[in-house]
Amino acid sequence: MPYEPLFARAHEHARAFLASIRDRAVHPRTPDPETGDAEALGGPVPPLAVLDSLATLIAEGSVATPGLRYFGFVTGATMANVTGLAAGRHEVLRRAGWNLEADGLQGAPALTVLVGAGAHASIDTAARFLGFGGTGAAVGG
């Protein structure tokens, strides 16, 4: 399947989500067996249908991720931080001339994760998971 239609649809959903963010509740809705929240779907589902379904299912809560299937959305704070830190690590290493995919982390330039004093504990978990270690975070103002 060409990915362009999937990315275009994800972009449409993201724009619609951002346009309605001020009107969204920040609590999950009650699971609904009619929408498949209570049980897994019976077989393969085309990616565009999954994306549309997820956009509909999360429409009532900006922090809720109801349902059993996740496609392109993180499941919570830790995975959001893993995703963000991994993307940042990749870009910083690329700019430093390091090819993470080819060379791995062994011998890579040292990186520091800057966090605020009130940073969520999931940032430390994500940093450890990605190989920054326990001393890889520097606390700032």
N, C-alpha and C positions, 0 to 999 in steps of 0.2 A: 504494500500500500504506500503510495506517495505521502510523505509527511506534511506537505504544504497545506492541504485542506484541514488536517488536524490542527496544525499550528494556527491557521487562520481562524478556525472555530474557537480555539482556546483564547485567542486574542479578543474575539467578539464577546465571549463570556466574561473575560477579565474587564473589558471596558464597561459592560453592563453592571458588573459587580461594583466597580469603583464609582460609577454614576449613582448607584443606589446606597452607598455605604452609610450615609447619614440617617437613612430610614431603616436600617437593619437592626434586628434584635441581636443581642450578644449571648443568647442562650440557645441550646439545642432544642429543636422541636421534639415532640413526642414521636417515637418510632411508629411507623405505619406499615402494617403487614401488606397492604395493597401495593406499596411502592417497592417492595422487595427488601425493606429494612430488616425483616425478621429472618429471612433465609436467603441463601445464595441463589443466584440465577441458574437456570437449568443447563446452560451450555455456553459456548463462545459467543461473545458479543462484539460487534464491530467497534473499533476505537471511537469513531465519531458518535455513536449511540451512547457509549460509556461516558464520554465527555459531556454530552447533552444531559444525560441522566444525573451526573454528579452536579452539574450547574443547577439543575432543578432541585435536587435533594438538599443542597446547602443554602438554598435561597432564603430560608427563614432564620438562619443563624450564622453570623460571620465567623464564629469560632468553632462551630460544630462541624463534624465530619460524619454524618450518619451513614449507615449502610455498611456492607461488608467488602466492597471493592473500592479501591482508591487508584486513580489513574491521573498522575500529574499533580496531585495535591499531597501535601505532607500531612501526617497524622497527629502532630502535636509539636510542642516547643522543642523537644530534643531533636527531632528530625528536621524541623525548620532550621535550627542552628547548624546541624550537620550539613544540610544542603547549602546554606549561606556560607559557612566557613570553607567547605570543600570548593565551592565556586571561587571564593576569594583567594584561597590557597593556590588554586590552579592558575589564576590570572597573575598573582604576584610572582609566582615562580616562572611563569612564561615571560613576564617582563624582565626578570633577572636572567633570562637565557637558559632556564632549566626546562627540559622536556619531561614532565611528570609521567606521562604515559610510557615513554621509552625508558627512562632512567629510574623511576620510582622515587622514594623518599630518601633512600640510603645515599648520603653525601650531598643532599640538597642544601641550599642556603637555609640558615636558621630563620624562622619566622616568629613573630610575637603577635599574640591576639590581644588587642586592647579592649578592655571592658570597663564599664562604669562601676562605682562602688556598690550599687544596688543591682548588679547583674544577676539574672536568673541562674540558678544552679545548673540548668540544662546546658548552658554555654560551656561550663567546665567539662561536663560529660561529653559533649560533642567534640570539644578540643582534644580530649584524651582519646576518643574513638578515632579521630583523624590523625593521631600521631604527634600532636603538639606536646603531649606530656602534661604533668601536673604543674610544672613551672613555666609553661608556655604562655600564660596569661599575665598581662601587666594591668594592674588596676589604676585607672585614672580618675580624675575629679568626678 
